[in-house]
Amino acid sequence: MQKQSWLSKIMFFFNIVLAVLTFLAYLLPFLAPKAFPFLSVLTLIMPLFLILNFFFFVYWVLQLKRQMLLSGILLLLGITFINRFYKFSETNLPKETSDFKVMSYNVRLFNIYEWLPKNDVPEQISKLIRTESPDILCLQDFTDNVSADFNQFPYSYVNLNGEKLKYGQAIYSNYKIINKGEIEFPGSFNNAIFADVLKGKDTIRVYSIHLQSVKISADINEKIDEAKSKFIMKRLSLAFGKQQQQSEIIREHFENCPYPKIICSDLNNSAFSYVYRTIKGEMKDAFEEGGTGFGKSYNFKYYPARIDFILVDNVIEVKQFTAIDTFFQSDHFPQIARLNF
């Protein structure tokens, strides 16, 4: 019994530490990353905190201990956060002729630098897009220096920068583009672009957003010593600070938008972050509305990272959402939403 008592004390100590970190992570979407750059890292591992709190809750319940209240209350406080990283059931509403499909995908320059041991990535991505047949397609980390074919779309807005390699973003559409533009980010190669598309008598503004990358390797087998750890933390802090500035610029641009909005984005941050909250505002997250499972959008081994999002204004209905996490032609996965007014 004495041994069990010590075990309980040790477990409860770790439970308290986890509870403090989880509560801090709950507050971070409301706190500017520039003010708390190191704490902002906690938003990236919020799903892990929620899972661990659930295990602690079950651990204490099985022992009929009142310590279960600590994690239990935290899980109740974070009930809205749970829906952001895992959906238990999907939405698949009946198809109508007025439905339209939107696809967002960070194509990682179509593997032009051969990060993947494949030589047909542009062709495979083109094939997938033809199969899925979206009405609106937004591509981040795009380049036209490859053999990818998007001739099925009658309208497009391609925004590229660079000298030797032209790269940037692209919006392709089956609907006429009547206006387009770029939102520049100070001191960054990233940006946002938008296109106003005419669907019947309705005009929709489509944004493709690519926020500052943290530029951290996704290889969990990479050896991380103290110096590497400090370097990673510094890089994350700088990236989160820039993301804050970029998200606030975008939010200001939204305020002058006269049309319903669809946001296709690689935010390089989680659904628990300040930048997600700033950009999302009162809009709907297509994954939360129609997805299922983890909605994994980034190929990080053993961890269901969701950093790519499709957001829509409230006048737009999300009828279905899919993240194709079996399509390994980039370090990101395609996001697809079937929508309707």
KEKE-3310 file (N, C-alpha, C; in steps of 0.2 Angstrom, whole numbers, plus 5000, padded with zeros to 4 digits):
npx = (5004:5010:5019:5011:5005:5016:5018:5006:5008:5018:5013:5003:5010:5016:5004:4999:5009:5007:4994:4996:5003:4994:4984:4990:4992:4979:4977:4985:4980:4975:4984:4997:5010:5023:5024:5025:5035:5042:5033:5023:5026:5020:5007:5009:5009:4997:4987:4994:4994:4980:4977:4986:4980:4968:4972:4977:4965:4957:4966:4965:4951:4949:4955:4946:4949:4949:4958:4955:4947:4955:4961:4949:4941:4949:4948:4935:4935:4942:4934:4930:4942:4945:4938:4944:4955:4952:4939:4924:4914:4909:4903:4893:4884:4869:4872:4871:4867:4871:4882:4899:4917:4931:4949:4964:4982:4998:5011:5025:5034:5033:5042:5054:5067:5070:5067:5059:5061:5057:5052:5041:5032:5026:5017:5009:5003:4995:4987:4980:4972:4965:4957:4950:4944:4942:4932:4938:4955:4968:4985:5000:5017:5021:5027:5031:5040:5039:5032:5019:5001:4988:4978:4964:4958:4949:4952:4964:4976:4992:5005:5021:5038:5055:5072:5081:5074:5057:5044:5029:5012:4996:4980:4968:4953:4936:4927:4924:4937:4936:4943:4959:4973:4988:4994:5007:5020:5030:5048:5048:5048:5036:5018:5001:4988:4974:4958:4944:4930:4917:4903:4889:4877:4884:4897:4913:4926:4942:4955:4972:4984:5000:5009:5023:5036:5042:5053:5059:5065:5056:5060:5060:5070:5081:5095:5095:5104:5109:5113:5106:5093:5091:5093:5082:5072:5074:5072:5059:5053:5055:5049:5035:5033:5034:5023:5012:5012:5009:4997:4989:4990:4983:4970:4966:4965:4954:4944:4940:4934:4921:4914:4908:4919:4932:4945:4960:4973:4991:4996:5007:5006:4996:4979:4977:4982:4987:4988:4979:4967:4966:4965:4954:4943:4926:4923:4920:4928:4932:4936:4931:4918:4914:4923:4933:4941:4958:4961:4974:4986:5000:5015:5021:5029:5021:5014:4999:4999:4990:4991:4986:4972:4955:4944:4928:4916:4901:4890:4892:4890:4897:4898:4905:4921:4938:4954:4967:4977:4985:4991:5006:5015:5021:5026:5015:4997:4983:4969:4952:4936:4918:4906:4892:4881)
npy = (4994:5006:5008:5010:5022:5031:5030:5035:5049:5053:5052:5061:5072:5074:5075:5088:5096:5094:5099:5113:5117:5114:5122:5135:5133:5134:5147:5154:5156:5168:5177:5187:5181:5188:5193:5182:5172:5160:5152:5151:5140:5129:5128:5120:5107:5105:5095:5083:5086:5086:5073:5066:5071:5065:5052:5053:5056:5044:5035:5039:5038:5024:5020:5026:5038:5055:5064:5063:5074:5085:5083:5080:5092:5101:5095:5097:5111:5113:5108:5113:5114:5101:5097:5103:5095:5082:5073:5064:5060:5061:5073:5071:5078:5077:5078:5092:5101:5114:5113:5116:5112:5114:5115:5114:5115:5112:5111:5109:5114:5105:5094:5098:5099:5086:5081:5070:5053:5052:5054:5058:5067:5079:5075:5065:5073:5082:5072:5068:5080:5081:5069:5072:5084:5098:5114:5126:5129:5130:5133:5131:5135:5135:5132:5135:5129:5116:5100:5100:5100:5110:5113:5111:5121:5135:5148:5158:5163:5166:5169:5173:5174:5177:5173:5164:5152:5153:5155:5153:5156:5150:5152:5142:5141:5136:5146:5162:5174:5190:5199:5202:5200:5204:5201:5208:5203:5211:5209:5195:5180:5174:5176:5182:5178:5184:5181:5186:5177:5173:5165:5160:5172:5176:5183:5178:5179:5172:5167:5163:5158:5159:5157:5162:5151:5139:5132:5120:5103:5089:5076:5065:5057:5064:5069:5079:5090:5100:5113:5112:5112:5125:5132:5128:5133:5147:5149:5145:5155:5167:5164:5163:5176:5183:5177:5182:5196:5194:5188:5198:5208:5202:5200:5213:5216:5208:5215:5225:5218:5215:5203:5186:5175:5163:5154:5147:5139:5138:5139:5136:5134:5129:5124:5129:5141:5158:5165:5157:5159:5173:5174:5166:5171:5174:5164:5148:5132:5121:5108:5105:5107:5097:5086:5071:5060:5064:5074:5076:5086:5088:5079:5073:5062:5050:5060:5069:5082:5097:5109:5116:5123:5125:5138:5146:5158:5161:5161:5151:5134:5120:5105:5093:5087:5082:5076:5071:5060:5050:5052:5054:5065:5076:5086:5090:5087:5085:5096:5095:5102:5101:5113:5124:5138)
npz = (5000:5004:4994:4983:4987:4986:4972:4968:4972:4965:4952:4953:4954:4942:4935:4939:4934:4921:4920:4923:4912:4901:4904:4902:4889:4884:4886:4877:4863:4864:4867:4862:4851:4851:4863:4871:4866:4868:4876:4866:4859:4865:4859:4848:4853:4859:4856:4861:4875:4878:4876:4885:4897:4896:4898:4911:4918:4916:4922:4936:4938:4937:4949:4957:4963:4969:4963:4950:4946:4943:4929:4923:4925:4917:4904:4902:4902:4890:4880:4868:4861:4859:4848:4838:4834:4833:4826:4829:4820:4803:4791:4778:4767:4756:4738:4728:4713:4714:4722:4725:4724:4733:4734:4743:4743:4748:4738:4739:4729:4720:4722:4716:4721:4724:4737:4740:4735:4721:4704:4697:4703:4699:4689:4696:4705:4697:4691:4702:4705:4693:4695:4707:4703:4707:4709:4712:4715:4726:4727:4737:4739:4726:4709:4692:4685:4681:4675:4678:4675:4672:4664:4663:4670:4666:4671:4680:4693:4695:4705:4706:4713:4714:4707:4700:4702:4700:4711:4722:4724:4718:4711:4704:4694:4690:4688:4683:4685:4692:4698:4706:4717:4728:4744:4753:4764:4775:4775:4772:4762:4760:4757:4754:4743:4733:4724:4716:4712:4701:4703:4696:4700:4711:4720:4726:4737:4736:4746:4746:4757:4764:4777:4787:4787:4799:4797:4802:4803:4800:4803:4815:4820:4819:4828:4843:4851:4865:4860:4847:4851:4857:4846:4838:4846:4846:4832:4831:4839:4832:4820:4824:4829:4817:4810:4818:4815:4801:4801:4807:4797:4787:4793:4794:4780:4777:4783:4774:4764:4753:4750:4752:4760:4756:4763:4760:4766:4772:4787:4794:4808:4822:4826:4838:4840:4841:4828:4820:4827:4825:4811:4808:4815:4815:4806:4799:4802:4790:4792:4805:4803:4794:4794:4798:4810:4813:4804:4798:4791:4788:4785:4798:4807:4817:4823:4823:4815:4811:4801:4790:4782:4778:4778:4780:4776:4786:4778:4770:4767:4774:4767:4766:4770:4767:4771:4762:4768:4763:4752:4747:4740:4744:4758:4764:4765:4754:4755:4755:4752:4750:4746:4748:4745)
capx = (5000:5014:5022:5006:5004:5021:5017:5001:5010:5023:5008:4999:5014:5016:4997:4999:5013:5003:4988:4998:5005:4988:4980:4994:4991:4972:4977:4989:4977:4972:4990:5002:5017:5028:5025:5027:5037:5044:5027:5019:5027:5015:5001:5010:5008:4991:4984:4997:4992:4974:4978:4989:4975:4963:4974:4977:4958:4955:4970:4962:4944:4950:4957:4941:4952:4946:4962:4952:4944:4960:4961:4942:4939:4953:4945:4928:4936:4945:4930:4930:4949:4946:4935:4949:4961:4949:4931:4922:4910:4910:4897:4892:4877:4868:4875:4866:4870:4874:4888:4906:4922:4937:4955:4970:4987:5005:5014:5032:5038:5032:5048:5059:5074:5071:5066:5057:5064:5052:5053:5035:5028:5021:5012:5005:4998:4991:4982:4975:4968:4960:4952:4946:4940:4939:4930:4943:4961:4973:4992:5005:5024:5020:5032:5028:5046:5039:5028:5012:4996:4982:4974:4957:4955:4949:4954:4969:4980:4998:5009:5028:5043:5062:5076:5083:5068:5051:5040:5024:5006:4992:4973:4964:4946:4932:4923:4928:4940:4935:4948:4964:4978:4993:4995:5014:5022:5036:5053:5047:5046:5029:5013:4994:4985:4966:4955:4936:4927:4910:4899:4882:4876:4887:4905:4916:4933:4946:4962:4977:4988:5005:5012:5030:5038:5046:5059:5061:5065:5050:5063:5060:5076:5087:5098:5094:5107:5107:5114:5101:5087:5091:5092:5075:5067:5075:5069:5051:5051:5056:5043:5029:5032:5032:5016:5008:5012:5006:4990:4986:4989:4977:4964:4965:4963:4947:4939:4938:4932:4914:4911:4909:4926:4935:4952:4964:4979:4996:4997:5013:5004:4991:4972:4976:4987:4985:4987:4973:4961:4966:4963:4948:4938:4920:4922:4920:4933:4929:4937:4927:4911:4913:4929:4933:4948:4963:4962:4981:4988:5007:5017:5025:5029:5018:5010:4994:4999:4986:4993:4983:4965:4950:4940:4923:4911:4895:4884:4893:4888:4902:4894:4909:4928:4942:4961:4970:4983:4988:4994:5013:5019:5023:5026:5008:4992:4978:4963:4946:4929:4912:4903:4887:4878)
capy = (5000:5012:5009:5013:5029:5035:5030:5040:5055:5055:5052:5067:5078:5075:5077:5095:5100:5094:5104:5120:5118:5114:5129:5140:5132:5136:5155:5156:5159:5175:5181:5189:5177:5192:5194:5176:5168:5153:5149:5149:5133:5124:5127:5115:5101:5104:5088:5079:5088:5084:5065:5064:5073:5060:5046:5054:5056:5037:5032:5041:5035:5017:5019:5029:5044:5062:5067:5063:5080:5090:5082:5080:5099:5103:5092:5101:5118:5113:5104:5116:5113:5094:5097:5106:5091:5076:5073:5057:5058:5066:5076:5070:5079:5075:5082:5096:5104:5120:5112:5117:5109:5118:5111:5118:5110:5115:5106:5109:5115:5098:5090:5100:5098:5079:5079:5063:5048:5051:5058:5059:5070:5084:5071:5062:5079:5083:5066:5068:5086:5079:5065:5076:5089:5104:5120:5131:5125:5134:5129:5135:5133:5133:5134:5133:5126:5108:5098:5099:5102:5113:5116:5110:5126:5141:5154:5157:5169:5164:5175:5170:5178:5174:5175:5157:5148:5157:5151:5157:5153:5150:5150:5140:5142:5135:5152:5168:5178:5197:5204:5198:5204:5201:5204:5207:5202:5214:5205:5188:5178:5172:5181:5179:5181:5183:5181:5187:5173:5174:5159:5162:5179:5177:5184:5175:5180:5166:5169:5158:5161:5155:5161:5161:5144:5138:5129:5114:5097:5084:5070:5064:5053:5068:5070:5085:5091:5107:5118:5112:5113:5132:5135:5127:5137:5153:5149:5145:5161:5172:5163:5165:5183:5185:5175:5186:5202:5193:5187:5204:5211:5198:5202:5220:5215:5205:5220:5228:5213:5215:5197:5180:5173:5156:5154:5141:5141:5134:5143:5134:5134:5124:5127:5132:5146:5165:5166:5154:5163:5180:5174:5163:5175:5171:5160:5141:5128:5115:5101:5105:5106:5091:5081:5065:5059:5070:5079:5077:5090:5088:5073:5073:5055:5048:5065:5071:5089:5100:5116:5118:5124:5128:5142:5149:5163:5158:5160:5146:5128:5114:5098:5087:5088:5077:5077:5065:5059:5044:5055:5056:5068:5082:5085:5092:5083:5089:5097:5096:5104:5102:5118:5127:5144)
capz = (5000:5004:4987:4979:4989:4983:4965:4967:4973:4959:4946:4954:4953:4935:4933:4941:4930:4914:4921:4922:4905:4897:4906:4899:4881:4883:4886:4872:4857:4866:4869:4856:4852:4852:4870:4874:4860:4870:4878:4860:4856:4868:4855:4843:4856:4863:4856:4866:4882:4879:4876:4892:4902:4896:4901:4918:4920:4916:4928:4943:4938:4938:4956:4961:4967:4968:4958:4943:4945:4940:4922:4921:4924:4912:4898:4901:4900:4884:4876:4861:4858:4857:4841:4833:4832:4832:4825:4829:4815:4798:4788:4771:4765:4749:4733:4724:4707:4716:4726:4722:4727:4734:4736:4745:4744:4748:4734:4740:4723:4715:4723:4711:4724:4725:4744:4739:4730:4716:4698:4694:4708:4696:4685:4701:4708:4691:4690:4708:4704:4688:4698:4712:4700:4711:4705:4714:4717:4728:4728:4740:4737:4719:4704:4685:4682:4681:4670:4680:4670:4675:4658:4664:4673:4661:4674:4685:4695:4697:4708:4707:4714:4713:4701:4696:4703:4702:4716:4725:4725:4712:4712:4698:4695:4684:4688:4680:4690:4690:4702:4710:4721:4732:4751:4754:4771:4776:4777:4771:4755:4760:4756:4753:4736:4733:4718:4717:4707:4699:4703:4695:4701:4717:4720:4731:4737:4738:4748:4747:4762:4766:4783:4789:4789:4805:4794:4806:4800:4802:4805:4822:4821:4820:4835:4845:4858:4869:4855:4842:4855:4858:4839:4836:4850:4843:4826:4832:4842:4827:4815:4827:4829:4810:4809:4821:4811:4795:4802:4808:4791:4783:4796:4792:4773:4778:4785:4768:4759:4752:4748:4756:4759:4757:4765:4759:4769:4776:4792:4798:4815:4824:4827:4845:4840:4840:4821:4818:4830:4822:4804:4808:4817:4816:4801:4800:4800:4786:4795:4811:4801:4790:4793:4803:4813:4815:4799:4797:4785:4788:4786:4803:4809:4823:4826:4818:4814:4806:4800:4784:4784:4773:4782:4775:4780:4789:4773:4765:4770:4773:4766:4766:4770:4767:4771:4759:4771:4760:4746:4749:4735:4747:4765:4766:4762:4751:4759:4750:4755:4746:4749:4745:4749)
cpx = (5004:5017:5017:5005:5010:5020:5011:5003:5014:5018:5005:5003:5015:5009:4997:5003:5010:4997:4990:5000:4999:4984:4983:4992:4984:4972:4980:4986:4975:4978:4995:5008:5023:5030:5027:5029:5039:5037:5022:5020:5022:5009:5002:5009:5002:4987:4987:4995:4985:4973:4980:4984:4970:4965:4975:4970:4956:4959:4967:4955:4944:4952:4952:4944:4950:4951:4960:4949:4949:4960:4954:4940:4943:4950:4939:4930:4939:4941:4930:4937:4949:4943:4939:4954:4958:4941:4929:4917:4910:4903:4898:4885:4876:4870:4869:4870:4873:4880:4894:4911:4928:4943:4961:4976:4994:5009:5022:5036:5038:5039:5054:5066:5075:5071:5064:5060:5060:5053:5047:5030:5023:5015:5007:5000:4993:4985:4977:4970:4963:4955:4947:4941:4937:4937:4935:4949:4966:4980:4997:5012:5024:5026:5029:5034:5045:5033:5020:5007:4990:4977:4967:4954:4955:4952:4959:4973:4986:5002:5016:5033:5050:5065:5077:5077:5062:5046:5035:5018:5002:4985:4970:4957:4942:4927:4927:4931:4940:4939:4953:4969:4983:4993:5002:5015:5029:5042:5052:5046:5039:5024:5006:4992:4977:4964:4947:4934:4920:4907:4892:4882:4880:4895:4908:4924:4937:4953:4966:4983:4994:5009:5019:5032:5043:5053:5063:5060:5059:5053:5064:5066:5082:5089:5098:5098:5105:5107:5108:5094:5086:5090:5085:5071:5068:5071:5061:5049:5050:5050:5037:5028:5031:5025:5011:5007:5008:4999:4986:4985:4983:4971:4962:4962:4955:4942:4936:4935:4924:4910:4912:4916:4927:4942:4955:4971:4984:4998:5004:5012:4998:4984:4971:4980:4984:4984:4981:4967:4961:4963:4956:4942:4932:4918:4922:4926:4930:4930:4932:4920:4910:4918:4928:4940:4952:4963:4969:4983:4996:5010:5023:5024:5026:5014:5005:4994:4994:4987:4990:4976:4961:4945:4935:4919:4905:4890:4886:4893:4894:4898:4898:4916:4932:4949:4964:4977:4987:4991:5001:5017:5021:5024:5020:5004:4987:4972:4957:4940:4924:4908:4897:4884:4872)
cpy = (5006:5013:5012:5020:5033:5035:5035:5047:5057:5056:5059:5073:5079:5077:5085:5099:5100:5099:5111:5121:5118:5120:5135:5139:5135:5144:5158:5159:5166:5180:5181:5185:5181:5193:5188:5171:5161:5149:5147:5142:5128:5123:5121:5108:5100:5098:5083:5080:5085:5076:5063:5066:5068:5054:5047:5053:5048:5034:5033:5038:5028:5015:5023:5035:5050:5066:5067:5070:5085:5089:5083:5087:5102:5101:5096:5108:5118:5109:5107:5115:5106:5093:5099:5101:5084:5076:5066:5055:5063:5068:5074:5071:5078:5080:5086:5099:5110:5119:5114:5115:5114:5114:5115:5113:5113:5109:5105:5109:5109:5094:5092:5099:5091:5077:5072:5059:5047:5056:5060:5063:5075:5080:5068:5067:5081:5078:5067:5074:5084:5074:5068:5081:5095:5110:5125:5127:5131:5130:5134:5132:5130:5135:5132:5130:5118:5106:5097:5103:5104:5116:5115:5116:5132:5147:5153:5163:5166:5169:5172:5176:5174:5175:5168:5153:5153:5152:5156:5153:5154:5148:5148:5140:5140:5141:5158:5172:5186:5202:5199:5203:5200:5205:5203:5207:5205:5209:5198:5187:5175:5178:5178:5182:5180:5184:5181:5183:5174:5168:5161:5170:5181:5178:5182:5177:5174:5168:5162:5161:5156:5159:5158:5154:5144:5135:5124:5108:5093:5077:5069:5060:5057:5069:5077:5086:5098:5113:5118:5114:5121:5135:5134:5132:5145:5154:5149:5152:5167:5171:5165:5172:5186:5183:5179:5193:5200:5191:5193:5208:5208:5200:5209:5220:5213:5210:5224:5224:5213:5209:5192:5178:5165:5157:5147:5143:5136:5139:5142:5135:5130:5128:5129:5138:5153:5167:5163:5157:5170:5179:5171:5167:5172:5166:5152:5137:5122:5109:5100:5104:5099:5085:5075:5064:5065:5075:5081:5081:5090:5082:5073:5066:5054:5054:5068:5079:5092:5107:5119:5118:5127:5132:5145:5153:5159:5157:5154:5139:5123:5108:5092:5090:5082:5079:5071:5063:5052:5046:5058:5059:5075:5081:5087:5087:5087:5090:5099:5097:5104:5107:5120:5133:5142)
cpz = (5000:4998:4983:4981:4986:4975:4964:4968:4967:4953:4947:4953:4946:4932:4934:4936:4923:4914:4920:4915:4900:4898:4902:4891:4880:4882:4880:4865:4858:4867:4863:4856:4853:4859:4874:4869:4862:4872:4872:4857:4859:4863:4850:4846:4860:4862:4861:4873:4883:4880:4883:4897:4902:4899:4909:4921:4921:4922:4935:4943:4940:4945:4960:4966:4964:4963:4951:4941:4941:4932:4919:4920:4918:4905:4897:4899:4892:4879:4868:4857:4855:4850:4836:4831:4831:4831:4825:4824:4809:4795:4781:4768:4758:4744:4730:4718:4709:4720:4722:4727:4727:4737:4737:4746:4743:4744:4734:4734:4719:4716:4718:4714:4726:4733:4744:4734:4724:4710:4695:4698:4704:4692:4690:4704:4703:4691:4696:4707:4699:4691:4703:4709:4704:4707:4706:4717:4720:4730:4731:4738:4730:4714:4697:4681:4681:4676:4672:4676:4673:4670:4658:4666:4668:4664:4679:4687:4698:4699:4710:4709:4713:4707:4697:4696:4704:4706:4719:4726:4718:4714:4705:4699:4688:4683:4686:4686:4688:4694:4705:4713:4725:4739:4753:4762:4771:4778:4777:4764:4755:4759:4756:4746:4737:4726:4719:4711:4707:4698:4702:4696:4708:4716:4726:4731:4740:4740:4748:4751:4764:4771:4784:4791:4795:4803:4799:4803:4804:4804:4812:4824:4821:4827:4837:4852:4860:4864:4850:4845:4855:4851:4837:4840:4848:4837:4826:4834:4836:4822:4818:4828:4822:4808:4812:4817:4804:4796:4804:4802:4787:4786:4794:4784:4773:4779:4779:4762:4759:4751:4753:4755:4760:4758:4764:4761:4772:4781:4796:4806:4816:4825:4834:4845:4839:4833:4818:4821:4826:4815:4804:4810:4818:4810:4803:4798:4796:4789:4801:4809:4798:4790:4798:4805:4815:4810:4797:4791:4783:4789:4791:4807:4816:4827:4821:4818:4809:4806:4794:4785:4778:4778:4777:4780:4782:4784:4769:4770:4769:4772:4766:4766:4771:4767:4768:4762:4769:4754:4747:4743:4737:4754:4768:4762:4759:4755:4754:4754:4749:4749:4745:4749:4752)
residu = (MET:GLN:LYS:GLN:SER:TRP:LEU:SER:LYS:ILE:MET:PHE:PHE:PHE:ASN:ILE:VAL:LEU:ALA:VAL:LEU:THR:PHE:LEU:ALA:TYR:LEU:LEU:PRO:PHE:LEU:ALA:PRO:LYS:ALA:PHE:PRO:PHE:LEU:SER:VAL:LEU:THR:LEU:ILE:MET:PRO:LEU:PHE:LEU:ILE:LEU:ASN:PHE:PHE:PHE:PHE:VAL:TYR:TRP:VAL:LEU:GLN:LEU:LYS:ARG:GLN:MET:LEU:LEU:SER:GLY:ILE:LEU:LEU:LEU:LEU:GLY:ILE:THR:PHE:ILE:ASN:ARG:PHE:TYR:LYS:PHE:SER:GLU:THR:ASN:LEU:PRO:LYS:GLU:THR:SER:ASP:PHE:LYS:VAL:MET:SER:TYR:ASN:VAL:ARG:LEU:PHE:ASN:ILE:TYR:GLU:TRP:LEU:PRO:LYS:ASN:ASP:VAL:PRO:GLU:GLN:ILE:SER:LYS:LEU:ILE:ARG:THR:GLU:SER:PRO:ASP:ILE:LEU:CYS:LEU:GLN:ASP:PHE:THR:ASP:ASN:VAL:SER:ALA:ASP:PHE:ASN:GLN:PHE:PRO:TYR:SER:TYR:VAL:ASN:LEU:ASN:GLY:GLU:LYS:LEU:LYS:TYR:GLY:GLN:ALA:ILE:TYR:SER:ASN:TYR:LYS:ILE:ILE:ASN:LYS:GLY:GLU:ILE:GLU:PHE:PRO:GLY:SER:PHE:ASN:ASN:ALA:ILE:PHE:ALA:ASP:VAL:LEU:LYS:GLY:LYS:ASP:THR:ILE:ARG:VAL:TYR:SER:ILE:HIS:LEU:GLN:SER:VAL:LYS:ILE:SER:ALA:ASP:ILE:ASN:GLU:LYS:ILE:ASP:GLU:ALA:LYS:SER:LYS:PHE:ILE:MET:LYS:ARG:LEU:SER:LEU:ALA:PHE:GLY:LYS:GLN:GLN:GLN:GLN:SER:GLU:ILE:ILE:ARG:GLU:HIS:PHE:GLU:ASN:CYS:PRO:TYR:PRO:LYS:ILE:ILE:CYS:SER:ASP:LEU:ASN:ASN:SER:ALA:PHE:SER:TYR:VAL:TYR:ARG:THR:ILE:LYS:GLY:GLU:MET:LYS:ASP:ALA:PHE:GLU:GLU:GLY:GLY:THR:GLY:PHE:GLY:LYS:SER:TYR:ASN:PHE:LYS:TYR:TYR:PRO:ALA:ARG:ILE:ASP:PHE:ILE:LEU:VAL:ASP:ASN:VAL:ILE:GLU:VAL:LYS:GLN:PHE:THR:ALA:ILE:ASP:THR:PHE:PHE:GLN:SER:ASP:HIS:PHE:PRO:GLN:ILE:ALA:ARG:LEU:ASN:PHE)
# end
